[in-house]
Amino acid sequence: MPFRQPADGNVLSVGNRTRNALQRALRCLGERGFALLTERWTALRHTTLSPSRIGDLVRAALVLVHFEHRRIS
């Protein structure tokens, strides 16, 4: 959870601002990866699998995306 800007007008410390920037960067990567998977594999948008099986489907889709982009052979 990111640190909020103090309400009294003070600024966040350098450490807290750095932590917030790192969290934003990591969240951006995760959201971009999920967007690629759901846009490319429409089956992920309309899953009716049990929650325990959804992970298998996502893993398989990720392997196919990596194969498609020549990241694995």
C-alpha positions in Angstrom: 0.0 0.0 0.0 1.5 3.3 -1.0 2.2 6.1 1.5 -0.3 9.0 1.2 0.7 12.7 1.0 0.3 14.2 4.5 -2.9 16.3 4.9 -1.1 19.0 6.8 0.9 20.1 3.7 4.1 18.4 4.6 5.9 16.4 1.9 6.7 12.7 2.0 10.3 11.7 2.8 12.6 10.7 0.0 12.4 7.0 1.2 8.6 7.0 1.0 8.5 8.7 -2.4 11.0 6.2 -3.7 8.9 3.3 -2.3 5.8 4.7 -4.0 7.7 5.0 -7.3 8.8 1.4 -7.1 5.3 0.2 -6.3 3.9 2.1 -9.3 6.5 0.6 -11.6 5.8 -2.9 -10.4 2.1 -2.5 -10.6 2.4 -1.1 -14.1 4.3 -4.2 -15.2 1.7 -6.5 -13.6 -1.2 -4.7 -15.1 0.4 -4.6 -18.6 1.0 -8.4 -18.4 -2.5 -9.1 -17.4 -3.8 -6.8 -20.2 -1.8 -8.6 -22.8 -3.1 -12.0 -21.6 -6.7 -11.0 -21.4 -6.7 -9.1 -24.8 -4.9 -11.9 -26.6 -6.7 -14.8 -25.0 -10.4 -14.0 -24.8 -11.0 -17.3 -23.0 -9.5 -15.6 -19.9 -12.3 -13.0 -19.9 -15.1 -15.5 -19.7 -13.8 -18.3 -17.5 -16.3 -20.5 -15.8 -13.6 -22.7 -14.3 -13.3 -23.3 -10.6 -10.8 -20.9 -9.0 -8.3 -23.8 -8.5 -8.2 -24.4 -12.3 -7.9 -20.8 -13.4 -4.2 -20.7 -12.5 -3.6 -23.6 -14.9 -5.3 -21.8 -17.8 -3.4 -18.5 -17.1 -0.1 -20.4 -17.0 -0.8 -22.2 -20.3 -1.7 -18.8 -21.9 1.4 -17.2 -20.6 3.6 -20.1 -22.0 1.8 -19.6 -25.4 2.4 -15.9 -25.4 6.1 -16.4 -24.6 6.4 -19.0 -27.4 4.6 -16.6 -29.7 7.1 -13.9 -29.0 10.1 -16.3 -29.3 11.1 -16.0 -25.7 11.1 -19.8 -25.4 11.7 -22.5 -27.9 
